Amino acid sequence: MSDKHNLQRISTVLAVIASAFFAAVAIAGFQRTNDVNQLLLFLGLAVLSFVVVKFLFVGISRLLDKIDPS
């Protein structure tokens, strides 16, 4: 699949930033409370945030494809 709008790098950077935030919250929260459930919840949110950001950029790319006539 070609990247006509050069969104691949931007989406990857933003997805990594979002997931790194939740991973940092997971680690900080676990160190403070020693609650494994909290750790797993926020690590799951980190993975989910990565997928959501990538999915949003796929939608943005499709929208731009529909708008761009060339």
C-alpha positions in Angstrom: 0.0 0.0 0.0 1.4 3.3 -1.0 1.6 6.3 1.3 0.5 9.1 -0.9 0.0 11.6 1.9 3.1 10.7 4.0 1.2 9.9 7.1 2.9 6.6 7.9 5.8 8.2 9.9 3.5 10.7 11.6 1.1 8.0 12.7 3.9 5.8 14.0 5.4 8.6 16.0 2.1 9.6 17.6 1.1 6.0 18.3 4.4 5.4 20.0 4.1 8.6 22.1 0.6 7.6 23.2 1.5 4.1 24.1 4.7 5.2 25.9 2.5 7.5 28.0 0.3 4.7 29.1 3.3 2.4 29.7 4.9 5.1 31.9 1.7 5.5 33.9 1.6 1.7 34.2 5.1 1.4 35.6 4.8 4.4 37.9 1.5 3.2 39.2 2.8 -0.3 39.8 5.9 1.0 41.7 3.6 3.0 43.9 0.9 0.5 44.6 2.3 -2.9 43.6 -1.1 -3.7 42.0 -0.6 -6.1 39.1 -4.2 -5.5 37.9 -3.4 -1.8 37.5 -0.2 -2.6 35.6 -1.9 -5.0 33.2 -4.8 -2.5 32.7 -2.5 0.3 31.7 -0.3 -1.9 29.6 -3.4 -3.0 27.8 -4.4 0.6 27.3 -0.9 1.3 25.9 -1.4 -1.4 23.2 -5.0 -0.3 22.6 -3.9 3.4 22.2 -1.3 2.3 19.6 -3.9 0.4 17.6 -6.4 3.3 17.8 -4.0 5.9 16.6 -2.9 3.8 13.7 -6.5 3.1 12.8 -7.4 6.8 13.0 -4.6 7.6 10.5 -5.8 4.9 8.2 -9.2 6.6 8.2 -7.6 10.0 7.7 -5.6 8.6 4.7 -8.8 7.2 3.2 -10.6 10.5 3.7 -7.7 12.4 2.0 -7.9 9.9 -0.9 -11.5 10.7 -1.4 -11.0 14.4 -1.2 -7.8 14.5 -3.4 -8.8 14.1 -7.1 -5.4 13.0 -8.3 
